[in-house]
């Protein structure tokens, strides 16, 4: 559990950068990120995808890609709430309070 005052970077570090870092190092892992609202969960998912689709990320993790700038759709999907890692079994799933995550297991669960 990470606790800090408001506006001290919790979301930036834990909900945006950490998933991208983990999937860059361990593209076989699965992550589920939950939030109080679907719109926040989807916004954070888009932010993670933007990080992973960027040039700096590709230079750090050249063998890890999501469908987009550095990889085409193939063995992975890319939606606003769910994306996979091309050539690996890892994925990221975002869910709000009313969204179901049943049927999906995860090695890492993030709750915002």
N, C-alpha and C positions, 0 to 999 in steps of 0.2 A: 504494500500500500504506500502510495506516495502522497504526502500532504504538504502543501505550501499555500501561502496566501494567494488571492486572486492576482492574475496578470504576472505570474512568475515563471511562465513557460511550461506548465505541466502538460497541456495539450500538445504543444509543439514538440516536446521531447518524447512523451510517452505515446501519444496517439497518432503522430505524423512520422517522426524520424525513427522511432524504435521499430515499428513494423517493417519499414523499408530496410533498415539495417539488418534485422533478423532474417528477412527473406533473401537479402543479398548474401549473407553468410550461410544460411541453411535453407535453400530453396525447396527442400522437401517438407518443411514444416507447414502446419496449417494454423491460421490465426482467425479468431472471431473477435470482432470489436463491437461492443454493445454500448448504447447511449440511451439517455432518457427519451430522446426523440429521433425519429427516422431521419429527419432533415439534417440534424447534426451528424449522425452516423454516416450519412451519404456524403456530406461535405468533407468529413475526415477521410473517407475512402477516396474521394476525388483528389484530395491533397496527397495522400500516399501514392496514388497512381501518377500524379504529376511529378513527384520526386523520382519515382522509379523510371519514368519515361524521359528524364532529363539527361543531358550530356555528362554532368559531373557524376551522376550515379552510374552511368554506363562505363565511365572510365574506371571507377572503383570496383565495379562488379560486372566485367565484360561478358561473363557467361550466364548472367541472370537477366531475363527480360520478360516483360508482360507484352501482350499484343499491343502494338502501337508503333512508335517511331523506330524501334530497334528489332522488332519481331512481328511477323504476320500471325494471324490466327492459325492455329494448328491444333496442338494438343492442349491449348489453354483457351479459356473464354475471358471476355472483359466486359463487365457491365458496371453500372454505377455502384451497386451494392456487393459485387462479387467478382473477383478476378483471380486467375490462375497464373502460375509461372510456366512459361513455355519450356517444354522438355523435362519438367519436374512435376512431382505430385503436390507441391505446396500450393496453398491458396489463402486468400484473405476474404473474409465475409463480414459485412457490416449489417447491424441490425438495431432497430429501435425497440421501444417497449412493446409495441404491437406486432412486431415481426417475429416469425418463428425461426429458430435455429435447430429445431429437432431434425435428426437424421444426419447432422454434420458434427463430426468430432473435431476437436482442436487440441493441439499441444499447448497453445497460448491463448488465453482469454483475457481481453482488455475490457474493463468497464469504466466508462467515463461518467 
